[in-house]
Amino acid sequence: MTSNPIFRRAVEVLEHIKDPTPPWGEILATARDLVGADSGSLIMMDGQGDLLNLNLVDVEDGAMRDYVQHFHKLDVLADASIGMSPGAWLDGDTSRRGSWQR
């Protein structure tokens, strides 16, 4: 295993992704640190494009509130999620799809 402490921490926290309540805050924070990003987010939508869950790290509270109250309906991922089955995922490139099951 690598001696990089950030990478080690990311691997450790990912071991909890199948927990009944995954530690999304820690997962996003370690992913953010690993790639050197300013923030991290995990957006969950249902098969109709409605927001189910939003987890953010280092994003202003006002931006989160605005997204939840209005902007999630305009998100390109909302349209792309319509008709997708539970456990399917998209990343920022809506042509990239996958599936994740607990």
N, C-alpha and C positions, 0 to 999 in steps of 0.2 A: 504494500500500500504506500501511497505517496506520503511525503513528510509535510505536505501543505496542510496546515490546520483548518483552513476554510473548506478545502475539499473533503477532508476527513469528517468535519462537522456536517457537511451536506449529505454525505453517505450515511452517517449515523441517524440523522433526522428522517431521511427517506425510508428508513426501516419502519417508521411509524405510519406510513401512508395508508396501510390497511387497518389501522386502529379503528374502532367504532367511531371515534371522533378524532380524525387526524389533526395534528398540530399545524394547521395551515399557516399561521403566523410565522412559526419557526421555519417551516419548509420554504415559504416565500422569502424570508429574511436571508436564509443561507443561500438560496438560489440567486438572490440579488447580489449578495457579497461575492459569490463565486464568479459571476459574469461581470461584476463591476458596474451594475446598473444603479440608478438613483432610487428606484422603487420596484415593487413587485405586486402583481395582482392575479387573482384567480376568480373568474366569473363563471357562475353556473346558471344555465338557462334550461328551461324545459323544452319539450318538443314543439311548443307553440311560440317560442322566442320570448317567453316571460322570464324575468329575473327570479332565480331561486335563492341564490346566495352570492355574496360578494366579500372577498377577503383581500385586504390591501395592506401593504407595508410601506411606510414613509410616503403616504399620499395625504394631502391636506383634507381635513374633515369636511370642509365646504365642497371640495371636488367630489368626495364620496357621496355626500348628500345630494348634490346636483345630479350625479349619475343615477342614483337610485330613484330619485323623484321624476327624472325626465329623460336623460340622455341614453339610458339603456335601451329605450324603445327605438332609438336611431342607430344603434350600434350595428355594424355590418355583421358581427357575429350573431346577433339576434336573428336576422334573416337567414343566415347560414344554418342556424340550429333547428329551424322549422322542419319537422318530420324526422329528426334524428332520434335514434333509440337511446334509452337510458344507458349511461356508461360510455357513450361516444364522446370524442373530444375534437376540438378544433384549436389551432393556434392562430396567430395573427395572419398567417397565410391561409385563407379559407379553403384553399385547394388541398391542404394537408389535414387529413382526418385520421382518427384512430379510434381504438376502443379500449376501455379500461373497465375491468370488473373486479369487485372485491372478492 
